[in-house]
Amino acid sequence: KDGRILEWGDNSNGLPSVGNTRSYILTPTVVQGLQGVQIRQIGASVAQGAYAIDADGSLWAWGAQPSGNTTQKIAFPPNVLSFKGLVPGVGGVALTNDGRLYDFIYNNFITIPK
């Protein structure tokens, strides 16, 4: 209700709010770097990464990420103005507003065979 994003669980990759000091977080802890960001959708991957889309359609990531464990805004790929949503059950994939799937972990668009 208060708009905070919380994290807990396995910390072997170092969640941004607690660093690598504890192996497991038992008490929900506020994700650092998202204060004041209005989140529209949130998701997670089985590989200890977490993702969110804000009210402006920007994508955020934290936890285990190729570029580190800090909370960061993901740059838009060419010709994408915003993201519509995260793909449920698939960590690191978002739907663009024009209907394409974008894998922001490997930085490429996904082609689905017809």
Secondary structure, DSSP 8 states (H G I E B T S, - for coil): -----EEEEE-TT-BTTTBTS-SEEEEEEE-TT-TT--EEEEEE-TTSEEEEEETTS-EEEEES-TT-SS-EEE---TT---EEEE-TT-TTEEEETTS-EEETTTTEEE----
